[in-house]
Amino acid sequence: MGDLQCLANKGNVAFGSGKEQWAFTITRFARIYAAKFKTDAAKLMDRFWGDNYFDAENKKWTKDSESETGK
């Protein structure tokens, strides 16, 4: 049967609301941002799910919620 785990960063989970009539996947967001920033969508999928933060001051991804200056 193969791998049966549901992992959002692997693209096999969707989030949605029947009442509000919307749905999305991490894959969809990764494709949009990959085209915008000219980067790899697979790398973004891993960054979008879990405890990952973008440090705007240093323009890099980090696992820490605070930057070096404490913001």
Secondary structure, 3 states (H helix, E strand, C coil): CCCCCCCHHHCCCEEEECCCCEEEEHHHHHHHHHHHHCCCHHHHHHHHCCCCEEECCCCEEECCCCCCCCC
